[in-house]
Amino acid sequence: MKLSARNVLKGTIKKITVGSVNDEVVLELKEGVEVVSIITKESAQNLNLEVGKEAYAVIKASNVMVAVD
């Protein structure tokens, strides 16, 4: 897989909440670190997403903010 996006995070699908149009996918990067994405139901089906399966969170944005306490 080659992408122009600079931020690709590999993880394991922890949870999928199925909606009528969109699905919410929780990807666990490591214990206690999760990324949540809302994707179309059709995309989730085309990707054959299942809990326990490895997947990638691909982040492409022109602006990414960094904050500290």
Backbone bond lengths (Angstrom), bond angles and torsions (degrees), N, CA, C in turn:
res aa  C-N    CA-C-N  psi(-1)  N-CA   C-N-CA  omega(-1)  CA-C   N-CA-C  phi
1 M - - - 1.443 - - 1.527 107.68 -
2 K 1.325 117.81 125.02 1.457 123.10 174.27 1.520 108.36 -120.44
3 L 1.339 115.15 134.22 1.460 120.60 -178.34 1.516 109.75 -137.23
4 S 1.313 115.93 156.46 1.459 120.17 173.91 1.529 110.98 -84.09
5 A 1.307 117.25 -16.72 1.468 121.04 179.73 1.523 109.74 -65.95
6 R 1.317 116.34 139.41 1.467 121.55 -177.56 1.521 113.02 -85.80
7 N 1.306 117.98 -22.81 1.455 121.19 -174.55 1.521 111.00 -113.52
8 V 1.321 115.42 104.71 1.455 122.01 178.36 1.531 107.01 -123.39
9 L 1.314 115.88 118.51 1.457 121.49 -175.95 1.526 109.62 -115.32
10 K 1.327 116.31 120.48 1.463 121.04 -178.63 1.520 109.83 -90.31
11 G 1.322 115.75 138.47 1.454 120.34 178.73 1.512 111.71 -157.80
12 T 1.306 114.38 -167.64 1.462 122.05 179.69 1.522 108.63 -121.36
13 I 1.316 116.43 136.31 1.460 120.33 179.55 1.529 108.74 -68.25
14 K 1.319 115.45 119.67 1.468 122.03 -177.62 1.521 112.05 -95.54
15 K 1.347 115.77 -36.36 1.466 119.68 -175.79 1.522 109.60 -156.24
16 I 1.316 116.28 143.49 1.466 122.64 172.95 1.521 107.23 -128.60
17 T 1.324 115.18 120.33 1.465 120.20 175.55 1.520 106.80 -104.29
18 V 1.312 115.69 113.57 1.458 122.09 -175.25 1.527 109.74 -84.52
19 G 1.321 115.77 129.31 1.457 121.77 176.10 1.515 110.57 -113.22
20 S 1.315 116.64 -177.67 1.461 120.04 -178.96 1.528 111.78 -75.33
21 V 1.341 117.77 -30.27 1.467 122.34 -179.99 1.522 111.27 -121.90
22 N 1.334 116.45 -42.77 1.464 122.44 -177.86 1.522 110.70 -118.89
23 D 1.336 115.30 155.12 1.458 121.72 174.45 1.524 108.60 -116.39
24 E 1.329 116.54 146.09 1.458 121.72 175.02 1.528 107.39 -101.64
25 V 1.320 115.99 125.17 1.458 121.51 -177.43 1.526 108.47 -115.20
26 V 1.332 116.45 124.45 1.459 122.31 176.59 1.520 107.42 -102.73
27 L 1.333 115.62 119.20 1.454 122.34 179.93 1.521 108.28 -109.30
28 E 1.329 117.31 120.75 1.463 121.44 179.42 1.530 108.56 -92.59
29 L 1.337 116.26 117.35 1.452 121.77 -178.83 1.517 111.31 -80.05
30 K 1.314 116.25 -43.60 1.462 125.08 170.57 1.517 105.76 -154.98
31 E 1.313 117.52 170.39 1.461 119.61 -175.91 1.521 111.16 -53.25
32 G 1.335 115.30 121.91 1.460 121.41 177.70 1.517 114.90 86.15
33 V 1.329 118.06 -2.99 1.468 121.62 -179.82 1.530 108.40 -118.73
34 E 1.341 115.52 114.36 1.462 120.81 -175.64 1.525 111.43 -127.83
35 V 1.310 114.49 151.82 1.460 123.01 171.19 1.523 105.90 -123.14
36 V 1.326 116.41 134.81 1.461 120.96 -179.61 1.522 108.90 -115.51
37 S 1.316 115.95 135.17 1.457 120.92 179.79 1.526 109.90 -132.64
38 I 1.316 115.42 143.64 1.465 121.68 172.94 1.524 106.44 -105.21
39 I 1.320 116.01 119.29 1.467 120.47 178.98 1.530 108.58 -127.80
40 T 1.320 115.66 163.28 1.462 118.25 179.54 1.528 109.92 -66.69
41 K 1.303 114.75 150.40 1.460 121.17 176.83 1.529 109.84 -57.19
42 E 1.330 116.26 -40.55 1.464 120.87 -179.79 1.533 111.02 -62.02
43 S 1.343 117.34 -42.47 1.465 120.47 178.44 1.525 110.99 -63.35
44 A 1.316 116.97 -43.02 1.469 120.93 179.17 1.527 110.72 -60.29
45 Q 1.318 116.15 -41.27 1.463 120.25 179.15 1.529 110.95 -68.81
46 N 1.340 117.36 -42.75 1.474 120.81 179.65 1.526 112.61 -63.06
47 L 1.340 116.48 -31.47 1.464 121.29 179.62 1.536 112.15 -85.66
48 N 1.325 116.78 -4.22 1.473 121.91 -178.22 1.527 111.48 52.65
49 L 1.330 116.12 46.35 1.457 120.44 -178.18 1.519 111.08 -68.61
50 E 1.335 115.48 137.23 1.454 122.64 177.73 1.521 108.64 -145.05
51 V 1.313 116.51 146.95 1.462 120.76 175.33 1.530 108.42 -59.28
52 G 1.333 115.85 134.95 1.463 121.89 179.92 1.517 113.84 95.34
53 K 1.323 117.03 -15.21 1.460 121.86 -179.21 1.532 109.88 -81.53
54 E 1.340 117.27 143.03 1.457 120.60 175.52 1.522 109.97 -73.89
55 A 1.332 115.37 145.01 1.464 121.44 179.35 1.521 108.06 -154.29
56 Y 1.310 115.88 173.00 1.455 122.10 -179.01 1.524 110.29 -122.13
57 A 1.326 115.84 140.17 1.456 121.70 168.73 1.529 104.73 -98.05
58 V 1.307 116.59 118.91 1.463 122.21 -179.33 1.522 107.50 -108.25
59 I 1.335 115.43 120.10 1.463 120.40 -176.35 1.516 108.68 -113.78
60 K 1.323 115.92 118.08 1.467 121.58 177.88 1.523 106.48 -126.58
61 A 1.313 115.98 113.94 1.452 120.04 -178.41 1.516 108.92 -148.56
62 S 1.293 116.09 147.35 1.473 119.25 176.98 1.516 110.89 -79.05
63 N 1.338 116.84 -20.70 1.463 121.38 179.40 1.517 109.66 -133.84
64 V 1.311 116.30 126.22 1.458 121.81 173.70 1.512 106.56 -127.71
65 M 1.310 117.07 123.71 1.467 121.20 -178.29 1.523 110.47 -90.98
66 V 1.317 115.64 147.09 1.457 122.36 174.77 1.528 106.69 -120.98
67 A 1.329 117.31 136.11 1.466 121.01 -179.23 1.525 109.26 -135.79
68 V 1.311 115.58 156.11 1.460 122.26 174.15 1.521 108.55 -135.93
69 D 1.314 116.49 160.51 1.466 121.09 176.82 1.510 110.05 -78.37
